Amino acid sequence: MIRHRIALPFILLLSMMCALLSLSAQADGFTARVDRAQLSEGETVELTLQSDDITLFGKPDFSPLNDLFAVLGTRQLNQINSNNGKSHSSTSWVITLQPKQTGYVVIPPLQLGDASSQPITLHVLSADSQTQNAQGKLAPVFIDASLDQDSVYVQAQAILTLRIYHSVSLYNDSSLTPLQMQDARIEQLGEPRTYEKLINGVRHGVIELRYAIFPQQSGQLSIPALQFSATMANARQSNSYDPFGQQGRLSRVKSAAIALQVKPKPADYPADAAWLPARALTLSENWNPSLSTVKVGDSLTRSLKLSAEGLSSAQLPPLPASQIAGLRSYPDQPQLSNQITEQGLLGAREERQALVPNRAGTLELAALDIPWWNTQTDKLEHLSLAAQPLEVLANPEQPATPNTETPVLAPAVESPPLWPWQLACGVLSSTSLLGFGLWWRARRQPAIAAASQTGPSPRTLLDDLKRACQSNEPQATRQALDAWARQQPETLAELAARFVPLSAALDGLNGALYSETGQQWQGEDLWRAIRTLPAAETLSASTQEPSPLPPLYPR
C-alpha cells in the first residue's frame, strides 16, 4: 500500500479550499460531485461522475482512486431527457468510496477520454471521539445523537446530528418521531443521507439527519429523545421468498436526551440594535445602472443583501431605507432565502429600492452600521457600509419638480392705508359690470361657426384618460395624461403644485413606472384627483371667447 504524507502548508491550503469549493466540480462537460464533503473514519461516500458530451466514449479510469480509497462498488446509469423537441443524453457512474486515512483527503482528477474532472477535497474525521460501548456496537439497530456545541447564545444556531446505524436489512416501514420543542425553533437541514460505516469489522448502514435548533429562551434546554422504529428482515427472508414465513421483527430504539446550555444576550450588546448571533455576517451593495452618469429623473435600483451564517432569513432585520431630500424612494418587497450548508443555515435578506433624483447637485446616501455578535470569536463586531455620494446632473428634458411643501409665512407687517383698496374695489366692480354687459350683448348676436379642430378634442382625451385609469395600466395612463395635459392652460407641474391630491397621485404613478410594483397600481386615486381638480382663475371676459365644447368635468 502506498501512503501519502501531506506537508503542513499543503494541509492549510486544502483547508482554505474546503471553505471555498462546493461539492461539485465541472470541466468540459465532465462533472464530479460527492454527496457530502465531511465524514467520519470508516464511513463511505458516494462519488458521481457525469458526462454530457456524446463524443466521449468508454468509461472513466478509476485506478487513481486506489491509493487513498477503497472502491466498494460502481454502477452506471444512462439517461435521455427531452426538452422542446430536443433530446439530451447523459451517462453517470456512481462509485462508493471508503477513505483509507483521516484528515483532508483529495479525490484526484479522473480521466474520460481527453476530459478530466476537477479534484474534490474531503474532510475525514477521526472515529476516536465517537467510540461507543460494546453493547451499542453489537445491537442490530442503534441511534447516536450529538450536538456541534455544548452551549449557545439565545436565538443562535445549534446543530443536532442524528445517526441511525443498522447491521441488518430494514423494510420500508421505518419511522422516526418528529423533533418538537416548545422553547426553540427547528429547521431540518436537507433530506436524510444514507451511507455505510465499518464498525469493529461489521458493515453498518447509516441514516443521517441534521437539524438546526434556535433556542428562544436562555437557561437549560432539553433536547428530547427520538424513537426510531422499523421491521428487520431475517436472513431467510433476505435470500428466498416465503409467503407463509414470518414477516420480520419490529425494532424500536431511542436516542439519548441531550441538555443544551443557552446563554443570554451579552450585557455590552447595544440595546437598540437587533440581536444577531452568527458565525459570519456579510453586506453587499449593487447599483443598476451604474453611478457613472446620473441625471434628474433617471431611475436607479439599489440592492442591499445581508447574509448571515448560522441564522435564518426570518431573523435578519430590515435595512435602513434611503430617505434624503432630493431623492424619491420606491422600495420593493424584501426577498428572503435560506441555503443549507455543512455549517447549517445561511440566511439572506435582499432589499431593493427604486431611487429617482428630482434635483441636480450632490446627494449623499447615509452610511450603514450593523452591530452583530460573532459566535466564533465571542465578541461584538460591526458591519459597516460607507456613505455613498451621488452626483446628479441637470436634465434639460426633465421639468423641475414643483415644491409641494407648505410655504413659510412671512412675518406680519404694518398694513397700508385703507383708501387704495377701496379704489381698487371700485375699479374692479366697474370692469365687472362692463364685462357682464359685453357678454350679454354678445349673447344676443348670431352664433359663429366654430373653427375646424385638428386632432382629438379635450373631451376625447379626458375619456381616454378615464379609461386608462380604470384599467389600472401605468404606461397607458401616463401617455393619456401627457396628451390631456398638453391641451390645458397650465402645465402638469403647475396643476400638481396647486392641488395636493394630484401631486400625491402623480407620485404613486411614478412609483409604479420606476419600480417593479406596476402590476399593483390602482388608477382610482389619479382619476378622482383629475375629476375634482379645481378650475384655474377665469380669464378676463374681454379676452375669452365662448366655446362650443361641453364642460371638462361633468358632475
Secondary structure, DSSP 8 states (H G I E B T S, - for coil): -------HHHHHHHHHHHHH--SEEEETTEEEEES-SEEETTB-EEEEEEE--TT--S----GGGTTTEEEEEEEEEEEEEEETTEEEEEEEEEEEEEESSSEEEEE---EETTEE---EEEEEE-SGGG---HHHHHSSEEEEEEES-SEEETT--EEEEEEEEESS-B-TT-EE-----TTEEEEE-SS-EEEEEEETTEEEEEEEEEEEEEESSSEEEEE---EEEEEE--HHHHHS--TTS---EEEEEE---EEEEEE---TTS-TTS---EESEEEEEEEEES-SSSEETT--EEEEEEEEEETS-GGGS--------TTEEEEE---EEEEEEETTEEEEEEEEEEEEEE-S-EEEEE--EEEEEEETTTTEEEEEEE--EEEEEE--TTS------S------------SHHHHHHHHHHHHHHHHHHHHHHHHHTS---------S--HHHHHHHHHHHHHTT-HHHHHHHHHHHHTTSSS-HHHHHHH-HHHHHHHHHHHHHHHSS-GGG---HHHHHHHHT--------TTT-----S--SS--
